[in-house]
């Protein structure tokens, strides 16, 4: 009732005092208060009658229906404020507002109990500082005045170039000057332009670091300046420890030849970089499932399948296949190919080798598929530094990589060193398999050591990375790294603000 009845606190004050006196020394609960006998005085009887009159005159509150029109009316003055919420059951647009049938839903009012910020109507232009403001700042400063200044007849201090002196502790005045020199008609041109504008008319100590700090906090400059990507410190991606533990898959679009699209399905083992390339006319789920089964028939089923979240990988068919074969699917974030950098790096090598082979062998681009066996052999049999100078085929299959240079040294009829000749079948095979396993284990240890050293080198050599300085609940700007501004060159690079609502291992979730 305190909020619903006008002047309730003053009218009910005698009754409230009587209740406090009666409950002294007892528990202040409804159960205890109901058993306390109270005899009203004449003043208290009059107060009780006035409260009943207020109840009779009070407006009845209603619960609005979903079909009602809700009307909110507000008002405020220097002393207080008020809010009234009403509901109209049958709103008639043809009837004036004063003749509608209003029902009270809620009302609130109050007075200002603390100092309020000065309220002024919005004006189209900001208030520029005057010479009087600069003079007041020069008088109020506690900083040491430069010795080469001269006092003018009007009380202002200027240097030999007739520039006004701005004290170092006049932060508000300096901020107003920087806003004028950077924003508005000066078009947010940058630090150098703003410094030149200010130095022409004012003497400001340590101007350059102050100007850089100001421009770094300009919210409008964030929208239009800088690249689409801000480098962040490298994080850890998935790294397997055994061959065929994780399999990367990706569709690489080659182009449109012979009237149809041409795709290359790239499959890559995580630990050994061993790859297989499958030519296909389209990227679809059926092709993806078939090549996984083919891989399984030769090398076994991997434990983890890593790919992007496109429909040819994220679908019911592959989900059912993974369920049947006890394989787990892992999807990388959209528009972030660097998270799936292992297979993206292989795609770059494929295109590079394919282009140069087309030129060297003088093959038409329409017949690019004829070079796939050579490209796959080149990628699988070339020793790389990240595998401790072993070839992917050697780490994955235990087969010594062959190159055309071997024919020069040992002849074309030489027997490869990895071929095992056995007299007695069972003991020879058993011994050969044991030697092969020992050799693979040794190579895998060398590969793991080489990858760890490479990771440390990459982290120490990283330049220009900016650490993430926002958390859940902060407001950020967002850039679509895959968006092209060909249609509208006036579109800004960074849009927003957006609020961060979630933090993942390699990404953040935002909402507008």
C-alpha positions in Angstrom: 0.0 0.0 0.0 2.9 2.3 0.6 3.4 2.7 -3.2 -0.3 2.6 -4.2 -1.8 5.2 -1.7 -1.0 8.9 -2.0 0.6 10.3 1.2 0.4 6.9 2.9 3.6 7.3 5.0 2.3 10.6 6.7 -1.2 9.4 7.3 -0.2 6.0 8.7 2.7 7.3 10.8 0.8 7.1 14.2 -0.2 3.5 13.4 3.3 2.5 12.5 4.7 4.0 15.7 2.0 2.1 17.7 3.0 -1.2 16.0 6.7 -0.7 16.7 5.9 0.0 20.4 3.7 -3.1 20.7 6.3 -5.4 19.1 9.3 -4.3 21.3 10.9 -7.4 22.9 9.2 -9.9 20.7 9.7 -11.5 17.3 8.7 -9.3 14.4 6.6 -11.9 12.5 3.0 -11.9 11.4 2.3 -14.9 13.6 3.4 -13.1 16.8 1.9 -9.8 15.8 -1.6 -11.4 15.4 -1.6 -12.4 19.0 -0.7 -8.9 20.4 -3.7 -6.9 21.8 -3.6 -3.2 20.9 -5.9 -0.4 22.2 -6.0 2.6 19.8 -5.9 6.1 21.1 -8.1 8.8 19.6 -5.3 10.0 17.4 -4.7 6.5 16.2 -8.4 5.9 15.5 -8.5 9.0 13.3 -5.3 7.8 11.5 -6.9 4.4 10.8 -10.0 6.1 9.5 -8.0 8.2 7.1 -6.2 5.1 5.8 -9.6 3.5 5.0 -10.6 6.7 3.2 -7.4 6.5 1.1 -8.2 2.9 0.2 -11.7 3.9 -0.9 -10.4 6.7 -3.1 -7.5 4.7 -4.6 -7.6 3.5 -8.2 -8.1 -0.2 -8.8 -5.1 -1.8 -10.6 -5.9 -4.2 -13.4 -3.9 -7.1 -15.0 -3.7 -6.3 -18.7 -4.6 -8.8 -21.4 -2.4 -9.6 -24.3 -4.9 -7.8 -26.6 -4.9 -4.6 -24.6 -3.1 -1.5 -25.7 -0.5 -0.4 -23.1 0.0 3.4 -22.7 3.1 4.7 -20.8 3.1 8.3 -19.6 6.0 9.9 -17.9 6.8 13.3 -16.4 9.6 14.9 -14.4 10.5 18.2 -12.8 13.4 19.7 -10.9 12.1 18.1 -7.7 10.7 14.7 -8.7 9.4 12.3 -11.4 6.3 10.1 -12.1 5.4 7.2 -14.3 1.9 5.9 -15.1 1.1 2.7 -17.0 -2.5 2.3 -18.3 -4.3 -0.2 -20.5 -7.1 0.3 -23.0 -9.2 -2.8 -23.7 -10.8 -1.6 -26.9 -8.6 1.0 -28.5 -10.4 3.1 -31.1 -8.0 5.0 -33.5 -10.9 7.3 -34.4 -11.4 8.4 -30.8 -9.3 11.1 -29.3 -6.7 10.1 -26.6 -8.6 12.0 -23.9 -11.8 10.0 -24.5 -10.3 6.5 -24.4 -11.3 4.1 -21.6 -8.1 3.8 -19.5 -7.5 1.3 -16.7 -4.6 1.8 -14.3 -1.9 -0.9 -14.4 0.9 0.7 -12.4 2.0 4.1 -11.2 5.3 5.2 -9.6 6.6 8.6 -8.4 9.5 9.9 -6.4 11.9 12.7 -5.6 15.5 13.1 -6.4 17.6 12.1 -3.3 21.1 12.8 -4.7 22.9 15.3 -6.9 21.9 14.9 -10.5 24.0 15.6 -13.6 23.2 18.9 -15.2 20.5 18.3 -17.8 20.7 20.4 -20.9 18.9 20.1 -24.2 20.9 18.5 -27.0 22.5 21.0 -29.4 23.6 20.3 -32.9 27.1 21.6 -32.3 29.6 21.1 -29.5 30.7 24.0 -27.3 34.2 25.1 -28.5 36.7 26.4 -25.9 37.3 30.2 -25.8 40.3 32.3 -24.9 38.7 32.8 -21.5 38.7 29.0 -20.9 42.4 28.9 -21.9 43.2 31.8 -19.6 41.4 30.1 -16.6 43.4 26.9 -17.3 46.7 28.9 -17.3 45.8 30.6 -14.0 44.7 27.4 -12.3 47.6 25.2 -13.4 50.2 23.9 -10.9 52.7 23.1 -13.6 55.9 25.1 -14.2 55.5 27.7 -16.9 58.1 27.4 -19.7 60.7 30.3 -19.5 60.3 31.6 -23.0 56.6 32.5 -22.6 55.4 36.1 -22.6 52.3 37.5 -20.9 50.0 39.4 -23.2 48.0 42.5 -22.2 44.8 40.3 -22.0 46.5 38.0 -19.5 47.2 35.1 -21.9 50.6 33.5 -22.1 52.1 32.9 -25.6 55.5 31.8 -27.0 57.7 33.5 -29.5 55.6 32.0 -32.3 52.4 33.6 -30.9 51.1 30.2 -29.9 48.8 29.9 -26.8 50.3 27.8 -24.0 48.1 24.8 -22.9 49.2 23.6 -19.4 50.0 19.9 -19.1 47.4 19.3 -16.3 44.5 21.0 -18.3 43.3 17.6 -19.4 39.7 18.6 -20.1 40.7 21.6 -22.2 43.3 19.5 -24.1 40.6 16.8 -24.8 38.3 19.4 -26.2 41.0 20.8 -28.5 41.9 17.3 -29.7 38.2 16.5 -30.5 38.1 19.7 -32.7 41.5 18.9 -34.4 40.5 15.2 -35.2 36.8 14.9 -35.6 34.1 16.8 -37.6 35.3 18.5 -40.8 38.9 17.3 -40.3 37.7 13.7 -41.0 39.7 11.6 -38.6 42.8 11.9 -40.8 45.2 10.5 -38.2 47.9 11.4 -35.7 50.2 13.4 -37.9 47.4 15.6 -39.2 46.1 16.3 -35.7 49.5 17.1 -34.4 50.2 19.6 -37.2 46.8 21.3 -36.6 47.4 21.7 -32.9 51.1 22.7 -33.1 50.2 25.6 -35.5 48.1 27.4 -32.8 49.0 25.9 -29.4 52.1 25.1 -27.4 51.5 21.6 -25.8 54.2 19.6 -24.1 54.4 15.9 -24.9 51.8 16.3 -27.6 52.7 13.3 -29.8 52.1 10.5 -27.1 49.0 12.3 -26.0 47.7 12.5 -29.6 48.5 8.8 -30.3 46.7 7.8 -27.1 43.6 9.9 -28.2 43.5 8.4 -31.7 43.9 4.9 -30.4 40.7 5.4 -28.4 38.6 7.0 -31.2 35.6 4.7 -31.7 34.9 5.9 -35.2 38.5 5.2 -36.4 38.1 1.6 -35.3 35.3 1.2 -37.9 37.3 2.3 -40.9 41.1 1.9 -40.2 43.2 -1.2 -40.1 43.0 -4.5 -41.9 40.2 -7.1 -41.7 42.2 -9.3 -39.4 44.0 -8.5 -36.1 46.8 -11.1 -35.5 46.5 -12.9 -32.2 49.1 -15.1 -30.5 49.1 -18.6 -32.0 47.2 -21.2 -30.0 47.5 -24.9 -30.0 45.6 -26.9 -32.6 44.9 -30.6 -32.4 48.1 -32.8 -32.6 48.0 -36.5 -32.7 50.7 -38.9 -31.5 50.1 -42.0 -33.6 49.7 -42.6 -37.3 46.1 -42.8 -38.6 44.9 -41.3 -35.3 43.4 -38.2 -36.9 42.4 -37.7 -40.6 42.0 -34.2 -42.1 39.6 -33.8 -45.0 38.8 -30.8 -47.3 37.4 -30.1 -50.8 39.7 -28.0 -52.9 37.9 -26.3 -55.9 40.2 -26.4 -58.9 38.0 -24.6 -61.5 35.4 -25.2 -64.2 36.7 -27.2 -67.1 34.9 -29.1 -69.9 31.6 -27.5 -68.8 31.6 -28.8 -65.3 33.1 -28.0 -61.9 36.2 -29.8 -60.8 37.0 -30.6 -57.1 39.8 -32.3 -55.4 39.1 -34.2 -52.2 42.2 -33.9 -50.0 42.8 -36.5 -47.2 45.8 -36.0 -44.9 47.0 -38.0 -41.9 47.8 -35.6 -39.0 51.0 -37.0 -37.6 52.8 -38.1 -40.8 51.3 -35.6 -43.4 50.6 -38.6 -45.7 47.9 -37.6 -48.2 45.7 -39.0 -50.9 44.0 -36.9 -53.6 40.7 -37.9 -55.1 39.2 -36.1 -58.2 35.4 -35.5 -58.1 32.9 -33.5 -60.0 31.1 -32.1 -56.9 31.5 -31.8 -53.2 28.8 -34.0 -51.6 28.3 -36.3 -48.6 28.2 -39.5 -50.7 31.7 -39.0 -52.1 33.0 -38.1 -48.6 31.6 -41.3 -47.1 33.0 -43.5 -49.9 36.5 -42.2 -49.7 36.5 -42.7 -45.9 35.5 -46.3 -46.4 38.3 -46.7 -49.1 40.8 -45.2 -46.6 39.6 -47.7 -44.0 40.1 -50.6 -46.4 43.8 -49.8 -46.9 44.9 -48.3 -43.6 42.2 -48.8 -41.0 39.6 -46.4 -39.6 41.0 -43.2 -37.9 39.8 -42.2 -34.5 39.1 -38.6 -35.3 37.9 -36.9 -38.5 38.7 -33.2 -38.8 37.0 -31.0 -41.4 35.1 -27.7 -41.8 31.4 -27.4 -41.1 30.2 -27.5 -44.7 27.2 -29.6 -45.6 29.2 -32.2 -47.4 30.9 -33.0 -44.1 28.3 -32.0 -41.5 25.4 -34.2 -42.5 23.4 -37.2 -41.3 25.2 -39.7 -43.6 28.6 -39.0 -42.1 27.2 -38.8 -38.6 25.7 -42.3 -39.0 29.0 -43.5 -40.5 31.0 -42.2 -37.6 28.6 -43.7 -35.2 28.9 -47.1 -36.8 32.7 -47.1 -37.0 33.2 -45.5 -33.5 34.9 -42.4 -35.2 34.6 -38.9 -33.8 34.0 -35.8 -35.9 35.6 -32.5 -35.2 34.6 -29.3 -37.1 36.6 -26.1 -37.5 35.1 -22.7 -37.2 33.7 -21.1 -40.3 35.7 -18.3 -42.0 38.8 -19.3 -40.0 40.9 -21.5 -42.3 44.0 -21.0 -40.2 42.5 -23.2 -37.5 42.5 -26.1 -40.0 45.9 -25.0 -41.2 47.3 -28.5 -41.6 45.1 -29.3 -44.6 45.0 -25.7 -45.9 48.8 -25.7 -46.1 48.6 -28.9 -48.1 46.1 -27.3 -50.5 48.6 -24.5 -51.1 51.3 -27.0 -52.0 49.0 -29.0 -54.3 48.1 -25.9 -56.3 51.8 -24.8 -56.5 53.0 -28.2 -57.7 50.0 -28.5 -60.1 50.7 -25.1 -61.7 54.4 -25.8 -62.3 53.8 -29.3 -63.7 51.2 -28.0 -66.1 53.8 -25.5 -67.4 56.7 -27.9 -67.5 55.0 -30.9 -69.1 52.9 -28.6 -71.4 49.6 -30.2 -70.4 46.3 -28.4 -71.1 44.5 -27.2 -68.0 41.5 -29.3 -68.9 43.6 -32.5 -68.4 44.9 -31.5 -65.0 43.7 -34.9 -63.5 46.4 -36.7 -65.5 49.0 -35.2 -63.2 47.4 -36.3 -59.9 49.5 -39.5 -59.5 52.7 -37.5 -59.9 51.5 -34.8 -57.5 50.5 -37.3 -54.9 53.9 -39.1 -55.2 55.7 -35.8 -55.0 54.0 -34.8 -51.8 54.3 -38.2 -50.1 57.9 -39.0 -51.0 59.5 -35.6 -50.4 61.4 -35.3 -47.0 60.3 -32.3 -45.0 61.8 -30.5 -42.0 58.7 -30.8 -39.8 59.1 -34.6 -40.0 62.8 -34.6 -39.0 63.7 -34.8 -42.7 61.7 -37.9 -43.3 59.1 -38.3 -46.1 55.4 -38.7 -45.2 55.3 -42.2 -46.9 58.2 -43.3 -44.8 56.6 -42.1 -41.5 53.1 -43.5 -42.4 54.0 -46.7 -44.2 57.6 -47.4 -43.3 58.5 -47.3 -47.0 61.8 -45.7 -47.9 61.2 -42.7 -50.3 62.6 -43.1 -53.7 63.8 -40.2 -55.9 65.1 -40.0 -59.5 68.6 -39.3 -58.1 68.9 -42.9 -56.9 69.2 -44.2 -60.4 72.3 -42.0 -60.9 74.0 -43.5 -57.8 72.9 -47.1 -57.6 71.5 -47.9 -61.0 68.0 -48.6 -62.3 68.2 -52.4 -61.5 69.1 -51.9 -57.8 66.9 -53.5 -55.2 65.3 -51.0 -52.8 66.6 -51.1 -49.3 63.2 -51.5 -47.8 62.4 -54.8 -49.7 62.8 -57.8 -47.4 63.8 -61.2 -48.8 63.0 -64.2 -46.6 63.8 -67.9 -47.0 61.7 -69.2 -44.2 58.4 -67.4 -44.5 57.2 -67.1 -40.9 60.4 -66.2 -39.1 61.4 -63.8 -41.8 58.1 -62.0 -41.8 58.1 -61.9 -38.0 61.6 -60.4 -38.0 60.8 -57.9 -40.8 57.6 -56.7 -39.0 59.6 -56.2 -35.8 62.3 -54.3 -37.5 59.6 -52.2 -39.3 57.9 -51.4 -36.0 61.1 -50.4 -34.3 62.0 -48.2 -37.3 58.6 -46.5 -37.2 58.7 -45.9 -33.5 62.1 -44.3 -33.9 60.9 -42.1 -36.7 57.8 -41.1 -34.8 59.9 -40.0 -31.8 62.1 -37.9 -34.1 59.0 -36.4 -35.7 57.5 -35.5 -32.4 60.7 -33.8 -31.3 61.0 -31.9 -34.5 57.4 -30.7 -34.3 57.9 -29.5 -30.7 61.0 -27.5 -31.7 59.2 -26.0 -34.7 56.3 -24.9 -32.5 58.7 -23.2 -30.1 60.5 -21.4 -33.0 57.2 -20.2 -34.4 56.0 -18.8 -31.1 59.3 -17.0 -30.5 59.4 -15.6 -34.1 55.9 -14.3 -34.1 55.6 -10.6 -34.7 52.8 -8.1 -34.4 50.4 -10.3 -32.4 47.9 -8.6 -30.1 46.7 -10.4 -27.1 42.9 -10.7 -26.6 41.9 -7.9 -24.2 38.2 -8.5 -23.9 36.0 -10.9 -22.0 32.4 -12.1 -21.9 30.1 -9.1 -21.5 32.4 -6.6 -23.3 31.4 -4.8 -26.5 33.6 -5.3 -29.6 33.6 -4.6 -33.3 33.3 -7.4 -35.9 34.9 -7.9 -39.3 33.7 -10.5 -41.8 37.0 -11.8 -43.1 35.4 -13.4 -46.1 33.3 -10.4 -47.1 34.2 -8.4 -50.2 33.5 -4.7 -50.5 33.1 -4.8 -54.3 29.4 -3.9 -54.2 29.6 -1.0 -51.9 33.0 0.8 -51.4 31.5 3.0 -48.7 30.9 0.2 -46.3 33.0 0.2 -43.2 35.4 -2.6 -42.4 34.5 -3.1 -38.8 30.8 -3.1 -37.8 29.1 -3.1 -34.4 29.2 -2.9 -31.5 28.5 -6.5 -30.6 28.4 -8.0 -27.1 30.6 -11.0 -26.3 28.4 -13.8 -24.9 30.7 -16.8 -25.0 34.4 -17.7 -25.1 35.6 -20.9 -26.9 39.1 -22.4 -27.4 39.8 -20.5 -30.7 36.9 -18.1 -31.0 34.3 -15.9 -29.3 30.5 -15.8 -29.6 28.9 -12.4 -30.1 25.5 -10.9 -30.5 24.3 -7.6 -31.8 
